[in-house]
């Protein structure tokens, strides 16, 4: 069980490594060949990934007799699961209320060029990869403290961006730190679900995926509405508030676990 954070960090390292390449490359392709050409590049990559998974993923037997039956929503009857997933959802809402609109922020507020945008996105990806590699050690040492510190620091970054949004180098450093924290966070939450539901991790993982996707949709949509109607400052402020709420709910989750 003590190897779970490290294993998940390696697993999520693939996502972080993809971010290193995909975000700046997508920005560059969008500026040179248009968004349709950039989107079309996904087709061969998806085919290669599908074939690779068919040959590389091992067969796994399912022990249906020992697993509880019913909808995954039954897990929400456990208060600790419901509270923890709420904390997780608030985190992803806060993250994507800001990060979804980083590009218009950088172009309209910070005033970076297309090449500068690609470099900043590359820096975010590299920092995220580094964060994913190092987070397992912190999770093993201080699990809940790490889960709370990540959104707390991200809220601080969101607030600082409100003050220095026009300074390109400062913004680049802050967004790189944001990428390091945000990309490392999923490792912590996947570790949490594995520890909280060791005998029902598959159903718990499925429920967490649903919560995360819903939270991303809610966060990005709400952030976009606020960004368009009230300005980028309000959207970034909303992100900070949601992230601070995630800190509070994570603290409450940790106290429930110790009771």
Secondary structure, 3 states (H helix, E strand, C coil): CCCHHHHHHHHHHHHHHHHHHHHHHHHHHHHHCHHHHHHHHHHHHHHHHHHHHHHHCCCCCCCHHHCCCCCHHHHHHCHHHHHHHHHHHHHHHHHHHHHCCHHHHHHHHHCCCHHHHHHHHHHHHHHHHHHHHHHHHHHHHCHHHHHHHHHHHHHHHHHHHHHHCCCHHHHHHHHHHHHHHHHHHHHHHHHHHHHHCCCCHHHHHHHHHHHHHHHHHHHHHHHHHHHHHHCHHHHHHHHHHHHHHHHHHHHHHHHHHHC
